[in-house]
Amino acid sequence: MLKYNEKNATEVITDDMAGFTWTDCASGEADTISLSLNNKSLKWIKGGWFPQSMDFIKMNISVSHWRYQSDNRTVYCGKFAVDTLDASGFPNTVDIQGISIPIHTSFNVTMRNKTYKKTSIRSILSEIASRADIKLVFSADNHKISEISQDGKTDMDFAFSLCGDYDLGMKVYNGKLVVYDQTVYEKRKKSFALDISDLGESDAYRFSRRVSQVYDGVRLQYENKDGKKITYRYVVPGKKGKRILFISTSADSHADAERIAKAKLAENLRQSITATFKVMGDPKYQACKVFELTGFGKFNGRYFIDKAVHSKSGAYRTTIQCHRCVTNIK
């Protein structure tokens, strides 16, 4: 179900739709939609429906009597700036692509050289959100930063990088810059369970275990303001510290070094066990959600959805990309 520039577009768009894709990302990249439409009347390339530069689409996915009788649910996918229109024939069709980031500002375009001093993560992100003309929604600890430089990066790339250094997730959703604590989210109550018996013959799964990403501790070496090299070392509780991740980077203080080191350790551990599922489509499969996986032996456990791709070209299907939750870093 679509709204085009706040106008209900059920008849003029949804009824012409041959298929759609919604890519919902937890962090690191923008959400996107792609709509494949019948253009028999050529209304999309002439007349009033040719997209203008400030057009946007709001999208919902709705299911009725889906998994059982009276299972009626709707998920709001967000607001997307109309970015691309591809027209082709014959038959006459158009593909419209939308993106969740503000494409009419400098957010993902201008490479900026700027130094932020005596500030905090929240203050920096607030300034970036203001330049992008979007609202900041910040639900994490506000770490202090004495000085950091945005060396030739766009605001979007710098914000993603900054959040990654402090174990924060970031996504642009519905005209908002949403920032959250990754570890806190992975500790949340599960949203649903997925068992191997839930998968049908047309479904598929794939697990990947990378031993090279498994560390039981981290050592970060940094240089303080006086030029003295200082080392911070951390071992995961219950581990022996035989396999240590080494990092050499800048840090404002010992506390800052601790946050950066633990964030990098968590980032590596999240890549140690990952999974992909291609299953019957369902709006409940959304980025940032935690679910319980059973029936898969040693791969059982709690997983965090990094990306969910919902698509319909005939059957409605969802591809889930996820990693096993990392919650043992204190």
C-alpha positions in Angstrom: 0.0 0.0 0.0 1.5 3.3 -1.1 1.1 7.0 -0.7 2.7 9.2 -3.3 3.4 12.7 -1.9 0.8 12.0 0.8 -1.9 11.1 -1.7 -3.4 7.6 -1.5 -2.0 5.8 -4.5 -3.7 2.5 -4.3 -5.5 2.8 -7.6 -2.8 4.6 -9.7 0.2 2.7 -8.4 -0.6 -0.4 -6.4 -3.0 -1.7 -9.0 -0.3 -1.4 -11.7 2.4 -3.1 -9.6 4.1 -6.2 -10.9 6.4 -6.5 -8.0 8.3 -4.7 -5.3 11.4 -4.9 -3.1 11.9 -3.3 0.3 15.4 -3.5 1.8 15.4 -2.8 5.5 18.9 -2.3 7.1 19.9 -2.2 10.7 22.9 0.0 10.2 25.6 1.0 7.7 23.5 1.7 4.7 20.2 3.3 3.7 16.9 1.5 3.4 15.6 1.3 -0.2 12.4 0.4 -2.1 12.1 -0.7 -5.7 8.7 -0.8 -7.5 8.1 -2.5 -10.9 5.0 -1.0 -12.5 2.9 -1.6 -15.6 3.1 1.5 -17.8 0.7 0.5 -20.6 -0.9 4.0 -20.7 2.6 5.7 -20.6 1.3 7.9 -17.7 4.7 7.6 -16.0 6.7 9.2 -18.8 4.2 11.8 -19.9 1.5 13.8 -18.2 1.3 14.4 -14.4 2.9 11.2 -13.1 6.5 11.8 -14.3 8.4 12.1 -11.0 9.5 15.5 -9.8 12.7 16.3 -7.9 11.0 16.4 -4.4 8.6 13.5 -4.8 8.5 10.9 -2.1 6.7 7.6 -1.4 5.4 6.2 1.9 5.0 2.4 1.8 3.2 -0.2 3.9 3.1 -4.0 3.5 -0.1 -5.6 4.6 -1.0 -9.3 4.9 -4.4 -10.8 5.5 -5.2 -14.2 7.0 -1.5 -14.9 6.5 -0.3 -17.7 8.8 -3.7 -18.5 10.2 -7.2 -17.2 10.1 -7.5 -13.5 11.2 -3.7 -13.0 11.1 -4.0 -9.5 9.6 -0.9 -7.3 10.0 0.6 -4.2 8.5 4.2 -2.9 8.7 5.1 0.7 7.9 8.3 0.6 5.7 9.0 4.3 5.9 9.4 7.4 3.8 11.5 7.2 0.6 12.7 10.0 -1.7 12.1 9.1 -5.3 15.6 8.6 -6.7 15.5 6.7 -10.0 13.0 6.0 -12.8 13.8 3.5 -15.5 11.3 3.2 -18.4 11.4 0.4 -20.9 9.4 -1.5 -23.5 7.8 -3.5 -24.9 5.7 -4.2 -22.9 5.7 -0.7 -21.4 7.0 -0.8 -17.8 8.7 1.5 -15.3 10.9 0.7 -12.3 10.9 3.3 -9.6 13.6 3.3 -6.8 13.4 5.2 -3.6 15.9 5.7 -0.8 15.5 6.7 2.9 18.2 9.3 3.0 17.7 13.0 2.3 19.0 13.2 -1.2 18.1 16.9 -1.6 20.8 18.0 0.9 24.5 17.6 1.2 24.2 14.6 3.6 25.6 11.9 1.2 27.2 14.2 -1.3 29.6 16.8 0.1 33.0 15.7 1.3 33.6 17.8 4.4 36.8 18.7 6.2 35.8 19.7 9.7 37.2 19.3 13.2 34.9 18.9 16.2 36.4 20.0 19.6 35.2 19.6 23.2 31.9 17.9 22.1 30.1 14.6 22.3 28.7 12.0 19.9 25.2 13.3 20.3 26.2 16.9 19.6 28.1 15.9 16.4 25.2 13.8 15.1 22.7 16.5 16.0 24.7 19.0 13.9 24.9 16.5 11.0 21.1 15.8 11.3 20.4 19.6 11.3 22.4 20.0 8.1 20.4 17.2 6.5 17.1 18.7 7.7 16.1 15.6 9.6 15.4 14.9 13.3 17.9 13.0 15.5 16.5 10.2 17.6 19.4 9.2 20.0 19.0 6.3 22.5 22.5 5.5 23.7 25.1 6.8 26.1 26.4 10.2 25.1 30.2 9.7 25.0 32.4 12.8 25.3 34.9 13.6 22.6 37.7 16.1 23.0 38.6 16.3 19.3 37.8 14.4 16.1 38.2 15.2 12.4 35.9 14.6 9.5 38.6 14.3 6.9 37.1 14.3 3.4 34.1 12.2 4.3 30.4 12.9 3.6 28.2 13.5 6.6 26.6 10.1 6.1 29.9 8.2 5.9 31.4 10.1 8.8 28.3 9.4 11.0 28.3 5.7 10.2 32.0 5.5 11.0 31.7 7.5 14.2 28.8 5.3 15.4 30.7 2.1 14.5 33.6 3.2 16.7 31.4 3.3 19.8 29.2 0.2 19.2 26.3 2.3 18.0 23.9 1.4 15.2 22.6 4.1 12.9 19.8 4.2 10.3 17.9 6.8 8.5 14.2 6.0 8.8 11.1 8.0 8.0 12.9 11.4 7.9 14.9 10.7 11.2 18.5 9.8 12.0 18.0 7.0 14.5 21.0 6.0 16.7 20.9 3.2 19.2 23.2 1.1 21.4 23.9 -2.1 19.4 24.7 -4.3 22.5 21.6 -3.1 24.3 19.5 -3.9 21.3 21.0 -7.4 21.1 20.0 -8.0 24.8 16.3 -7.2 24.2 13.5 -9.7 24.5 13.1 -11.9 21.4 10.4 -10.8 18.9 9.7 -14.2 17.5 11.1 -17.8 17.2 12.3 -19.6 14.1 12.6 -23.4 14.1 13.9 -25.6 11.3 10.4 -27.1 11.1 9.1 -23.6 10.0 11.0 -23.8 6.8 9.3 -25.4 3.8 10.8 -27.1 0.8 10.9 -23.8 -1.2 12.8 -22.1 1.7 16.6 -22.1 2.2 19.2 -21.4 4.9 22.9 -20.8 5.0 25.3 -20.5 8.0 28.8 -19.2 8.1 31.3 -19.8 10.9 34.6 -17.9 10.8 37.1 -19.0 13.4 39.4 -16.2 12.4 36.9 -13.7 13.7 36.7 -15.3 17.2 38.7 -13.5 19.8 38.5 -13.7 23.6 40.1 -10.3 24.3 41.4 -7.1 22.8 44.4 -4.9 23.3 44.3 -1.3 22.1 47.4 0.9 22.0 46.9 4.7 21.8 48.9 7.9 22.3 47.7 10.4 24.9 47.9 14.2 24.7 51.4 14.1 26.1 52.6 11.8 23.4 52.9 8.8 25.8 51.9 5.4 24.4 49.3 3.7 26.6 47.9 0.2 26.3 44.4 -0.9 27.3 43.7 -4.6 27.6 40.4 -6.5 28.1 39.6 -10.2 28.3 36.0 -11.4 27.9 34.7 -12.8 31.3 35.3 -16.6 31.5 37.9 -16.6 28.7 41.7 -17.1 29.1 42.8 -14.3 26.8 44.9 -16.6 24.5 43.6 -15.0 21.3 43.8 -11.2 21.5 42.6 -8.7 18.9 45.3 -5.9 18.5 44.2 -2.3 17.6 46.3 0.8 17.2 44.3 3.9 17.0 43.7 7.3 18.6 41.7 7.8 21.8 40.9 10.7 24.0 41.3 8.9 27.3 41.5 5.6 29.0 37.7 5.5 29.1 37.5 6.3 25.4 40.0 3.6 24.6 37.9 1.1 26.5 34.8 1.9 24.6 36.5 1.8 21.2 38.3 -1.5 22.0 35.2 -3.2 23.2 33.3 -2.0 20.1 35.9 -3.4 17.7 35.9 -6.7 19.6 32.1 -6.9 19.4 32.2 -6.1 15.7 34.6 -9.0 15.0 32.6 -11.4 17.1 29.4 -10.5 15.3 31.0 -11.7 12.1 32.0 -15.1 13.6 28.6 -16.7 13.1 26.2 -15.3 10.5 23.2 -16.7 8.8 20.9 -16.1 5.8 17.4 -17.4 5.5 15.1 -17.2 2.4 11.6 -17.9 3.6 7.9 -17.2 3.1 7.4 -13.4 3.3 6.3 -11.9 6.6 6.2 -8.3 7.8 7.5 -9.4 11.2 11.0 -9.9 9.7 12.5 -6.5 10.3 16.0 -5.1 10.8 17.1 -4.7 14.4 14.8 -7.4 15.7 16.1 -10.3 17.9 14.8 -13.8 17.4 15.4 -17.3 18.8 16.7 -19.9 16.4 16.1 -23.6 17.2 16.4 -26.9 15.5 19.8 -26.1 13.9 22.1 -27.8 16.4 25.3 -25.9 17.3 23.9 -22.9 15.4 20.9 -22.5 17.8 20.7 -19.3 19.8 19.7 -15.6 19.7 20.2 -13.8 16.4 20.0 -10.1 15.4 18.6 -9.1 12.0 21.1 -7.0 10.1 19.1 -6.8 6.9 15.7 -8.0 5.7 14.8 -7.9 2.0 11.1 -8.2 1.3 10.2 -8.9 -2.3 7.2 -9.9 -4.4 7.3 -10.9 -8.0 4.7 -13.6 -7.8 5.1 -15.0 -4.3 6.0 -12.8 -1.4 9.4 -13.8 0.0 11.8 -12.4 2.6 15.5 -12.9 2.8 17.0 -12.4 6.3 20.6 -11.6 7.0 21.6 -11.9 10.6 24.3 -12.7 13.2 24.4 -14.5 16.5 24.0 -12.0 19.3 27.1 -10.9 21.2 26.2 -10.0 24.8 29.1 -11.3 26.9 31.3 -8.2 26.6 30.8 -6.3 29.9 
